[in-house]
């Protein structure tokens, strides 16, 4: 009986360590996701600004006279 309790205790301790590791990993992944989302927004904003500048340049170019 005592052996079974010790085995169960070891298993519980192992599960606690796994849960703590997963909690930590989850926090890191949430931070990475937030950073990626922020970077994606920044890149979309930069692409929009570049597109608007390019459209502005294109409107000032003379039309082809063929």
C-alpha positions as CSV (number, residue, x, y, z in Angstrom):
1,X,0.0,0.0,0.0
2,X,2.8,2.4,0.9
3,X,4.6,1.6,-2.3
4,X,1.4,2.4,-4.3
5,X,1.1,5.7,-2.5
6,X,4.7,6.6,-3.2
7,X,4.2,5.8,-6.8
8,X,1.1,7.9,-6.9
9,X,2.9,10.8,-5.2
10,X,5.7,10.5,-7.8
11,X,3.2,10.6,-10.6
12,X,1.4,13.6,-9.1
13,X,4.7,15.5,-8.7
14,X,5.6,14.7,-12.3
15,X,2.2,16.0,-13.5
16,X,2.7,19.2,-11.5
17,X,6.0,19.8,-13.2
18,X,4.5,19.2,-16.6
19,X,1.7,21.6,-15.8
20,X,4.1,24.3,-14.6
21,X,6.2,23.8,-17.8
22,X,3.2,24.0,-20.0
23,X,1.9,27.1,-18.2
24,X,5.3,28.8,-18.7
25,X,5.5,27.8,-22.4
26,X,1.9,29.0,-22.9
27,X,2.9,32.4,-21.5
28,X,5.9,32.6,-23.8
29,X,3.8,31.6,-26.8
30,X,1.2,34.3,-25.9
31,X,4.0,36.9,-25.8
32,X,5.4,35.7,-29.2
33,X,1.9,35.8,-30.7
34,X,1.4,39.4,-29.4
35,X,4.7,40.4,-30.9
36,X,3.9,38.8,-34.2
37,X,0.5,40.4,-34.4
38,X,2.1,43.8,-33.6
39,X,4.7,43.3,-36.3
40,X,2.1,42.2,-38.8
41,X,0.1,45.4,-38.1
42,X,3.2,47.5,-38.5
43,X,4.1,45.8,-41.8
44,X,0.5,46.3,-43.1
45,X,0.6,49.9,-42.2
46,X,3.9,50.4,-43.9
47,X,2.6,48.6,-47.1
48,X,-0.5,50.9,-47.1
49,X,1.7,54.0,-46.8
50,X,4.0,52.7,-49.6
51,X,1.0,52.0,-51.8
52,X,-0.4,55.4,-51.2
53,X,2.9,57.1,-52.1
54,X,3.2,55.0,-55.2
55,X,-0.4,55.9,-56.3
56,X,0.5,59.5,-55.7
57,X,3.6,59.2,-57.9
58,X,1.6,57.4,-60.6
59,X,-1.0,60.1,-60.8
60,X,1.7,62.7,-61.5
61,X,3.2,60.8,-64.4
62,X,2.3,61.9,-67.9
63,X,0.0,59.6,-69.7
64,X,1.3,57.6,-72.6
65,X,0.7,59.4,-75.9
66,X,0.5,56.6,-78.4
